[in-house]
């Protein structure tokens, strides 16, 4: 089970600011996002091991599946470790002040409550029964076979052998397009697919993407 030192939220407005190292802020941010997005305990374990304890994970992908095994939504959390390292070396970026009256996510961004409502609505409307997880490791790790094998052992992960393309719910395509375009930024077209990226504020090394087939 994932072990996370919970931040105690305070109602007293006086002197309730904690200065966190950047890596710790990054961990809480990604962990809290995954919780909001209904990641399971194994995924939360992996985030602690692969972000805070060992800087292994570059991508956490959450796939929302209905009872027919059809993908009805997906969320991707990306970490740019090179950018993180560069920012952590600067005087202004090595630590981040957190208002202890709010979660780390709500300190960094203002969109959490909106996107969570959309995801919860979609999960109910389309009968999501499971949130599956996939991961990418840092390229510097996967490019060296011995390091890759060691990382798999540390993470307690196994390589996926499933190459079957995700089935896409066409009704959801329209639902996502209508709901998400009001809160997401930086729309990009890649063939018939739309990718919308959430701004992660001071945590410039993190991006949250939602990619789905454009409904026409």
PyMOL commands that set and color helices and strands:
alter all, ss='L'
color gray80, all
select helices_A, chain A and resi 22-36+41-53+81-88+104-108+112-125+139-142+145-155+170-180
alter helices_A, ss='H'
color red, helices_A
select strands_A, chain A and resi 17-21+57-66+71-79+95-99+128-137+185-190+193-198+206-213
alter strands_A, ss='S'
color yellow, strands_A
deselect
rebuild
show_as cartoon
